[in-house]
Amino acid sequence: MVAPSVSAMTTDGAGTTTGVVTPVAVTALVPAGALADGVTVLTAAVDVLLAVPLWQTPDAGIREAVVELERQAARLEAVRLRVLAAADERRVGTVAGAPSTADWLVGATTTRAEHARRRVDLAVALEADLAATGSALADGKVTGDQAGVVHTVMTRLPAALDAATRADAEAFLLEQAVHLDPRRLAQVGRRLAPRLDVGTGDDLAWTEAGQERRRQLRCTQTDDGTWLLSGQLDPVAGTTLMTALEPLAAPRPAKDGAPDLRPHPRRLADALLQLCEGHLAGATGTSAPRARLVVTVPLATLLDPAAPGADPATLPGGHPLSAEQTTLLACDAHLVPVLMDDDRPLDVGRSVYSWPDKVRTAVRLRDRTCTWGRCTRPAEWGHIHHLTPWSKGGTTAERNAACLCGHHHRLVHREGWRGELIGAQVVWHPPDGGPPLRPPPPWTRALDRVVDRWRARTRPHARRAAA
């Protein structure tokens, strides 16, 4: 066993941060006292770090410490979950009189009840089925939140999947976690389960039915007369609501040079009121066309939605839809062509400056979020930017467009960043000629490889079963 050590940061008179490593030999304490001694060492190390005079630490030291502490926090989370799994295996909660480990955790700590069960389930899974994820967490390669996303995605995979495919799926998710934050990783994970559905999409349809059953809205009036709204909507209902609200929630045009200072939540609330008033008045409440729900459906999926391994239809946020939901929406759909290939690009050239609806829709579906590095603001909230400015001969075309949130759109114009569309991803080049700000690499081909290997393994079994 390697002896653990305490790494403390100190500063000299010049304000330079140095690392002092003090080894603490605990080999003799294994196995009885190693855990308690390790916790003592950790407590001492935290005390040292809390005493560091940060005002004397140079910027480089602060920057390096932030990154390293995030990594060590992930490793510490691995330790917490490992100990929690041991507590569950030994029925520590039951011995203490609690119905379960999760209930005991709630009573013994300040953990919220809805989080305790998930933490125990994750801890147990990392010691068994998700050992690769546990190792990645212990190495600091993924965060605790990312490990939770991997666990959630893996539990939603069809139970009939073979072990090799499940291992491929876990490896794929861990590979993407290096580049994606938990929110984006969850979006990728939502595309994985439907494509590995060994049946006809019944699992996804069953999930959608459960989400629809849980749809609810509570309106409670408080003592001062104000109303509190809370509730839960399934993906289609939530997307429909936001599709209706976002056009009405756009900032008002500046009057007398004064911009709209309402924050986004306030504008959404005002939009909801405007929508209700328009409905009661028998009008749409706006001169704009009726908002439409945009669903991306690959042609092969539209022809055969129930085909095993087919790339599912998705909502604008990337949430997959079952074959049942896809065909249901297609029965009463207004089809919007958003072809984005080299043969038929969406292009109106130099004829107009403002973005037509079809081009705007295509660009948002392509980018999904703000294209600035790892910014995760949804494309629907942002602006469409000309990569080559109109003033310099740029066209109004899908291949000359990029989604940017308001903050990064202003930054691009203010500092002079240059965008370039490479394949289906936008790369931003700084004005000083430095290295480009590259987005996370595309994950679709890696997902296709997982699906192709699964198909290759299951196809011989299907032929034997048919014979």
Secondary structure, DSSP 4 states (H G I P E B T S, - for coil): -PPPEEEEEEE-TT--EEEEEEE---GGGTTTTHHHHHHHHHHHHHHHHHTS-GGGS-HHHHHHHHHHHHHHHHHHHHHHHHHHHHHHHTTHHHHTT-SSHHHHHHHHSS--HHHHHHHHHHHHHHTTTTHHHHHHHHTTSS-HHHHHHHHHHHHTS-TT--HHHHHHHHHHHHHHHTT--HHHHHHHHHHHHHHT-SSSSHHHHHHHHHHHHT-EEEEEE-TTS-EEEEEE--HHHHHHHHHHHHHHTSPPPPBTTB-----HHHHHHHHHHHHHHHHHTTS-SSSSPPP----B--HHHHH-TT-TTPPPPB-TT--B--HHHHHHHHHT--------SSSS--B-TTS-SSPPHHHHHHHHHHH-B--STT---BGGGSEEEESS-GGGT--SBGGGEEEE-HHHHHHHHHHT-EEEEETTEEEEE-TT----BPPPPP-HHHHHHHHHHHHHHHHHHHHHHH-
